Amino acid sequence: MAESNGGSDPSTPRKRADARRNEQTLLEAATAAFVASGVDAPVRDIAAKAGVGIATIYRHFPTRADLVVAVYRHQVEACAEAGPALLAAGGSPHTALVRWIDLFVDFLVTKHGLAEALQSDDAAFATLHDYFLDRLVPVCGELLDAAAGAGQIRSDITALELMHGVGNLCIGANRDPRYNAPRMVEVLIAGLRLR
């Protein structure tokens, strides 16, 4: 699957602006469909939500695996970009961390069927876990460092430890309506505060 080029690699052709807009619209429609119905949501529903024909989806994403990978990467990028933006917004570093963790939890608990899809033998999914870690661990680390540097949280937890803890609290969130993953993560994050 080719990604749009921001101009950094001259060997990769840039997509036209309308093609980039179509792709963005498709990714947003597919994300909404996956959240509502899982990764097996009908392509025709995604096309209708995006206001395009089915052929347009297949032109951008030749297989369902290509679409799933693109949605996953799109959401990882949104989460990665949110961290620095939250820090720059001028609130406390702790508040930025809490808000980012909320976004991360939302990312984790709204992936109906994605975990199972990622466990499949499809080669398209092979590098996604590393991509996820490469993009999000540094962002979480930056937020943790800022909050610890401001004396707002303890400094003896790593980004990977925190992300594993949050991820483990989110496992199965959609299987039991009595289980409130965001509430449990809130308890975890409260444990980081310095008294």
N, C-alpha and C positions, 0 to 999 in steps of 0.2 A: 504494500500500500504506500503510495507516495504521499508525502506531507507537503503542505504549502511551504514555499520558501520565502523567508523574509529578506532574501537578497544576500545571505551569507555564503552560499555555495553557488558559484557561477555555472557549474555543470548541470544543475537542476533547474528546469524551466519553471518560471513563476506562473502561478495560476492567474487567470484573469480575475478582476475584482468581482464580477458576477458569479464566477465559479466558486470563489472563496465564500461569498455570501450564501450561495446555495448549499455549500458544504456545511457552513455554520448552522443554517436553518435545519438541515437534515440531522445534524448532531443533536441539536436541541430537541427536535421532535422525537428522535430515537431515544434520547435520555428520558424524556417524559413517558414514552411508551414502555421502556424497560422498567422504570420505577412502578408504573401502574400494572403492568402485565408480565414482567419478566423478560428475559432476553429472547424468548420465543415469540414475542409479539409479532403479529403479521406485518409483513413489509408493506402491504397495501394500506394498513392503518397509519404507519409511519409516513408514507408518501402523502396520504390525505391530510394528516396533521401539519406536514411541512408545506402543503399546497403545491406539490410537484407530482409528476408521473412516476410510476414504479421504475421506468427506464432510467430516470435521473438518479435514483438511488443506486441502481446497479452500475451506472457509469462512474459514480464516485466510489462505490464499495461493491466490488464484483461478487463477494460472498458475504454471508451472514457473519462469519468470523471476522472479516475485514471491518464490518460495521461495529461489531461488539468491541473490537480492539480500538477503533477510532473513538467510540463513546468513552471507553475507559480512559484512554489517554487524554481526551478532552476534559474529563472530570478531574483527573490527576493534575493537569495543568491549571485548572481553575483553583484547586485547593493550594497548589504551590504558589500561585500568584497572590492568593489572599493573605498569606502570612506577612510578607513585607508591606502590603497595603494596610493591613491592620496595625502594624507597628508604626507606620508613617502617619496614621490618622491622628496621632497625638494623645491618645488615652494612655493609661498605664500599661506597661508591658504585661502585667498579669492579666488585665482585661483582654489584651490582644491575644494572649495565649488561650484563654478560656473561649473566646469567640472562634479562634482557629480550631480548637479541639471540637467545638460544636459542629463546625463545617466538616471536620474529619469524621465525626460520628455519623452525620447525615450521609456522607459519602459511603461509609461502611454499611449502614443499615438499610439503604435503599437499593441495594444491588441484588434484587430478586433473581436468582439463577446464575448470577455472574460467577460466583465462587465455583459452582459446579462446571460451568463452561470453561473456566480457567484450568480446571483439573483434567480436561479432556486431552486427547492425544494430538489435537490440532496444533500444528507447528506455529500458527499465527499467534498463539497465546504464550509461547515458550519464554519470551523475554519480558513479559509484562510485570512479573513480580519484582525483578531487578529494576525495571523502569520506575515502578511505584516507590521503591526504597531510595533509589538514586535522586528522585525529585523531591520526595516529602521528608526524608530524615533530616537533610540540611535545613529545611524550613522550620521544622519542629525544633531543631537544635538552636537556631537563631532566636526563636521565641523563648525557649527555655533560658538561654544565656542572658537575654535582655531582662527577663523577669528575675533571674537569680542575681544579676548584676545590680538591679535596683533594690535588692534586699527583700523582694516580695515572696520568693519561694525558696525552698531548699535547693542546694546546688549539687546534690549527690545522685541525681537521676539523669540518665542519658536519654536522648531523643528516641533511640530504638527501644529502650526499656519502656518508656511512656507509650509509644505507639503500640508495642506488643500488649501492654496492659489494657489500653483502650480497645484494641482489636479483640482481645479475649473477652472483654465485657460485652462486646457487640455480637459475638457468635450466637446464633440462634434467636436473635431479637425478634424475628418475624415468625417464629414457631410457637411462641407462647404469649398470648395477649396480656397475660398478667406480669410479664417481665418488662421492665422499663430500663432499657439500656442507657438512654441519656441520663437517667437519674443515678444509675450506678457509676457512670463516668463522672458525674458531678461530685459524687462522694470521693472518688479517686483523686480528682483534681483538688478538692478541698484539702486532702491530705498533703498536698505539696506546699501549702501556705506555711509561712513562718509565723509562729505565735508571738 
